[in-house]
Amino acid sequence: MKKFFYAVLLCTFMAPLALPAQTPLPYWTVETGRTPHPYTIIRFYSAGHEQLMERKIEGKTLHICRKQVRRQLNYELEKFLRQQPSPALAFFNVY
């Protein structure tokens, strides 16, 4: 019984190691300054952590806690990647 328990325990801890590694995806970051001069800087990065684009918006702050804002940023990233065909980004499936 003890051997069976150790075998099950070993299999339980080894199972996550057998999963394939996830391929990194392109992403975006947002930097926001509030007062006295509000601004927002949006940066788009490739899967290899290379900066693809930076956009600065003066006089506005983005609230990324809102679902609509995150959805719009994801859409802008996908749109940018569609316009920039690159072998490095070919794995990124845009729906």
N, C-alpha and C positions, 0 to 999 in steps of 0.2 A: 504494500500500500504506500509506503514511504517513497519507493522508487517511482511509482506512478505519479504521486503528487509532485515530485521534483521534475519529472518529465513534462507534466502539464504546465508547471510554473516556468520552466525553461522555454517552452513553446510560446507561452504568453508574452514573455519579454523579447523573444527573438522575432516575432511576427512583424512588428513595425520596421525592423531593420531590413526585411525582405521587400518592402514596398519600393518602387522606383522613385527616384528623386523628382520633385516637381521642377518643371522648366520655369525659369523666371520670366515674368511678363513685364512689358513697359508700364511705367507708372508716372504719376504727377505729384508735385508737392506745392504747397501754398504758403507763402510768407506774408503776414499781414501786420501792418503798423497802424495803430488806432489814432492816437492824438499826438500832437496838434495838427499834423498833416497826414490824414489817412491815405494809405496806399496798399496795394496788393501786388505781389509778384507770383506768377504762376510759372513753374518750370516743368517741362515734360522730359522724361528720361527714357532711354532704351532699356532693354533687358540687361544689357551689359553695363548699366549705370553710367552711360554717356549722356550728357545733356543734349537734347535734340532742339529745344526751343525754350525761350524765356519771353514772357509777356508781362509788362508792367502796366498797372492800371492806377492812375493817380486819382485821388479824391474819393475812392470807394474801398470798402472792405467786404470781403466775401465771408459768409458764414458757412463753413463746410460741414457744420453739423446738420444742415438742411439737406434732405435727400435729393431735392431738385438740383441743387448746386453741384453735388457730387456726380449726379447723373449727367449734367451738362459738361463737366470737366472730363468725364469718361468719353462722352461723345466727341468732344474736341480732340482728345488724344487719338481716338480711332480715326477721325477724319484726317488728322495730320499724317498718320501712318499710311492711310490709303493714298495720299498724295505723294508720299516719298517711298517709291519702291526700292527696296534694299535687300540684298541677300541676308544680311544680318537680322532683318525683321521679318523674313519670309515665314517663319514658324507661327507668327501671331495671326490667328484666325479671327478676322473681323466679321461679325455676324451681319 
